Amino acid sequence: MKTPLRVSRLKGLQLSLSSGQFRLLLCAALALFYNGPLWQLISAQPASSSLAGWLFMAAFFSFMVAVLQFCLTLIGFRHILKPLAIFILLSASAVSYFMHSYGILVDRSMVQNLFETDVAEAGELLNAGLVMHVLLFGILPALLVMMLRIRYRPVFAELRARAVALLLCLMVIGANGMLFYKDYSSLFRNNRQVRNLAVPSNYLYYGTRYLMGAYDAVKVPLQRLGEDAHQVSNAAVPAKRKLLVLVVGETARGMNFGLNGYGRDTNPQLTALPVLSFGQTDSCGTSTAESLPCMFSLSDRAHYDKVTESHRENLLDVLQHAGVKVLWRDNNSGCKGVCDRVDNQDTAVFELPQFCVAEECYDEGMLSALDDYLQRTRGDAVIVLHQKGSHGPAYYLRYPQQFEKFTPVCRSSQLQSCSEEEIRNAYDNSILYTDYFLSRVIGFLQRERQEYDTAMLYMSDHGESLGEGNIYLHGMPYLFAPEEQTRVPFIAWLSEGMQLRTGLDAACLGGKRTQTLSHDNLTHSVLGLMGVETSVYQRGLDIFGDCRSPLPTGTAQQQASTAEQRGPA
């Protein structure tokens, strides 16, 4: 007889809530404890410290709770309420950590980055701070929910209670709109990023759309472009073959390049070489998933649509139509569909012990056996090298130890635990290594001068925030992205043979150093440099276009031969 009494006492100690109380408590907790960046934004509004400001903050809290409660009341029925609550608590704890720690916003692009990143990149984001935050705001609340007993009324009584709750939510939302319309109007008009800050609606909305295929490429036939492409030459006699190495940088911001006036000497190797740096170049996105397809698109950013472009041919296809051999080598997380129809090689092909430490392989390895590849190639060639570059947050892993010139460095992916100086030092060291890598690319091209007229173009996919305005990493919606994430380096090196072969005026080209350029210029500049004529080529976007003059027949070959005899510039 004692056992039932003991069980009865234990049941009496178990915390229980009605379904309505549970939903209200969960929504209030989500609104209050998982939306730090959003509350920082609201508290920074004019007059936020006044009585009216405090009243608006209280009203906004009630608005968030009412919206969340309305949604949860519609879908949170008996058998799914607990699992749904546990999922939201765990996911919201992780998302809120990254938003608070790195200053990110959650939008379509950020969600795509999450699903399309590789294991190595994801692993670098794991740190003690994330584990502790998820433990306190995710796992422990989830365990509490699991132990909690939720009381439900009989079916019809439960439905009546839900109907009343929905009506009350609508009344709260309506009252907010009527009493604080001016405040809401000002907030949303001046801060369009509010919807990207609201947890959990931000990631649930974009994540659900992604998983439902809303951002997938439309299943339509590939649209072929530039099939009329063909190569032309200034000389009557066939010249040497052309070789262009196109280096696609990763997370390199132009303002940290010494060539662009940065206060640190991050480009000692390139400074000693005859390169041109175009310091006013903007990206078309703030993440690799957005920027990479855009860089190689035949559309400019104003007309670019990722879904449409995913089933259209790009620069690499047009080069192949013209008979140019194309190779893509990748030391990053893939080409995002850009290289699907050309020869491509991932890191495993050139993983050599001298270029790899643990699971990190440095960019220099991508140059391995390229000369062997060229010996098997006929005609002109374009080689694309997709760097690991300065990918964060573990900048200190992006370069060999001998390139650690700027110290002390941040040796953690938990950037908020490091000083601004440590973060910048580690990042600048990665730029220093990129400088060395590009000099090695140029050295490789100089060695090929007997067979080829050569050139190198380097352009990064996007920039990086290093804590300016408490924002880290990249991936901000372009509309709100700071210059640190959109200003990218663009560097060109052309052998003397290539300059003579293409009739380029070096002085004219040098005058473009301060001209505003963008990713839009890359595709058409490559086509122009490789001498490809096609209906999709736009001369106005070719940075070499108005600096290129036709040479008399045979002159190019004769002058290029003279340049070869003199040796490299």
PESULUR-V95281 format. One record per residue. N is the residue number from 0. BURIAL is # if it has 9 or more other C-alpha atoms within 8 Angstrom, else .. Layout:
{{N:BURIAL} {N:BURIAL}}
//
This chain:
{{0:.} {1:.} {2:.} {3:.} {4:.} {5:.} {6:.} {7:.} {8:.} {9:.} {10:.} {11:.} {12:.} {13:#} {14:.} {15:.} {16:#} {17:#} {18:#} {19:#} {20:.} {21:#} {22:#} {23:#} {24:.} {25:#} {26:#} {27:#} {28:#} {29:#} {30:#} {31:#} {32:.} {33:#} {34:#} {35:#} {36:#} {37:#} {38:.} {39:.} {40:.} {41:#} {42:#} {43:.} {44:.} {45:.} {46:.} {47:#} {48:.} {49:.} {50:.} {51:.} {52:#} {53:#} {54:.} {55:#} {56:#} {57:.} {58:#} {59:#} {60:#} {61:#} {62:#} {63:#} {64:#} {65:#} {66:#} {67:#} {68:#} {69:#} {70:.} {71:#} {72:#} {73:.} {74:.} {75:#} {76:.} {77:.} {78:.} {79:.} {80:#} {81:#} {82:.} {83:#} {84:#} {85:#} {86:.} {87:#} {88:#} {89:#} {90:#} {91:#} {92:#} {93:#} {94:#} {95:#} {96:#} {97:#} {98:#} {99:#} {100:#} {101:#} {102:#} {103:#} {104:#} {105:#} {106:#} {107:#} {108:#} {109:#} {110:#} {111:#} {112:#} {113:.} {114:.} {115:.} {116:#} {117:.} {118:.} {119:.} {120:.} {121:#} {122:.} {123:#} {124:#} {125:#} {126:#} {127:.} {128:.} {129:#} {130:#} {131:.} {132:#} {133:#} {134:#} {135:#} {136:#} {137:#} {138:#} {139:#} {140:#} {141:#} {142:.} {143:.} {144:#} {145:.} {146:.} {147:#} {148:.} {149:#} {150:.} {151:.} {152:.} {153:.} {154:.} {155:.} {156:.} {157:#} {158:.} {159:.} {160:#} {161:#} {162:.} {163:.} {164:#} {165:#} {166:.} {167:.} {168:#} {169:#} {170:.} {171:#} {172:#} {173:.} {174:.} {175:#} {176:#} {177:.} {178:.} {179:#} {180:#} {181:.} {182:.} {183:#} {184:.} {185:.} {186:#} {187:#} {188:.} {189:.} {190:.} {191:.} {192:#} {193:#} {194:.} {195:#} {196:#} {197:#} {198:#} {199:#} {200:.} {201:#} {202:#} {203:.} {204:.} {205:#} {206:#} {207:#} {208:#} {209:#} {210:.} {211:.} {212:.} {213:.} {214:.} {215:.} {216:.} {217:.} {218:.} {219:.} {220:.} {221:.} {222:.} {223:.} {224:#} {225:#} {226:#} {227:#} {228:#} {229:#} {230:#} {231:.} {232:.} {233:#} {234:#} {235:.} {236:.} {237:.} {238:.} {239:.} {240:#} {241:#} {242:#} {243:#} {244:#} {245:#} {246:#} {247:#} {248:#} {249:#} {250:#} {251:#} {252:#} {253:#} {254:#} {255:#} {256:#} {257:#} {258:#} {259:#} {260:.} {261:#} {262:.} {263:.} {264:.} {265:#} {266:#} {267:#} {268:#} {269:#} {270:#} {271:.} {272:.} {273:.} {274:#} {275:#} {276:#} {277:#} {278:#} {279:#} {280:#} {281:#} {282:#} {283:#} {284:#} {285:#} {286:#} {287:#} {288:#} {289:#} {290:#} {291:#} {292:#} {293:#} {294:#} {295:#} {296:#} {297:#} {298:#} {299:#} {300:#} {301:.} {302:.} {303:#} {304:.} {305:#} {306:#} {307:#} {308:#} {309:#} {310:#} {311:#} {312:#} {313:#} {314:#} {315:#} {316:#} {317:#} {318:#} {319:#} {320:#} {321:#} {322:#} {323:#} {324:#} {325:#} {326:#} {327:#} {328:#} {329:#} {330:#} {331:.} {332:.} {333:.} {334:#} {335:.} {336:.} {337:#} {338:#} {339:.} {340:.} {341:#} {342:#} {343:#} {344:#} {345:#} {346:#} {347:.} {348:.} {349:#} {350:#} {351:.} {352:.} {353:.} {354:#} {355:#} {356:.} {357:.} {358:.} {359:.} {360:#} {361:#} {362:#} {363:#} {364:#} {365:#} {366:.} {367:.} {368:.} {369:.} {370:.} {371:.} {372:.} {373:.} {374:.} {375:.} {376:.} {377:.} {378:#} {379:#} {380:#} {381:#} {382:#} {383:#} {384:#} {385:#} {386:#} {387:#} {388:#} {389:#} {390:#} {391:.} {392:#} {393:#} {394:#} {395:#} {396:.} {397:#} {398:#} {399:#} {400:.} {401:.} {402:#} {403:#} {404:.} {405:#} {406:.} {407:.} {408:#} {409:#} {410:.} {411:#} {412:#} {413:#} {414:#} {415:.} {416:.} {417:#} {418:.} {419:.} {420:.} {421:#} {422:#} {423:#} {424:#} {425:#} {426:#} {427:#} {428:#} {429:#} {430:#} {431:#} {432:#} {433:#} {434:#} {435:#} {436:#} {437:#} {438:#} {439:#} {440:#} {441:#} {442:.} {443:.} {444:#} {445:#} {446:.} {447:#} {448:#} {449:.} {450:.} {451:#} {452:#} {453:#} {454:#} {455:#} {456:#} {457:#} {458:#} {459:#} {460:#} {461:#} {462:#} {463:#} {464:#} {465:#} {466:#} {467:.} {468:.} {469:.} {470:#} {471:#} {472:#} {473:#} {474:#} {475:#} {476:#} {477:.} {478:.} {479:.} {480:#} {481:.} {482:.} {483:#} {484:#} {485:#} {486:#} {487:#} {488:#} {489:#} {490:#} {491:#} {492:#} {493:#} {494:#} {495:#} {496:#} {497:#} {498:#} {499:#} {500:#} {501:#} {502:#} {503:#} {504:#} {505:.} {506:.} {507:.} {508:#} {509:.} {510:.} {511:#} {512:#} {513:.} {514:.} {515:.} {516:#} {517:#} {518:#} {519:#} {520:#} {521:#} {522:#} {523:#} {524:#} {525:#} {526:#} {527:#} {528:#} {529:#} {530:#} {531:#} {532:#} {533:#} {534:.} {535:.} {536:.} {537:.} {538:#} {539:.} {540:#} {541:#} {542:#} {543:#} {544:#} {545:.} {546:#} {547:#} {548:#} {549:.} {550:#} {551:.} {552:.} {553:#} {554:#} {555:#} {556:#} {557:.} {558:#} {559:#} {560:#} {561:.} {562:#} {563:#} {564:.} {565:.} {566:.} {567:#} {568:.}}
//
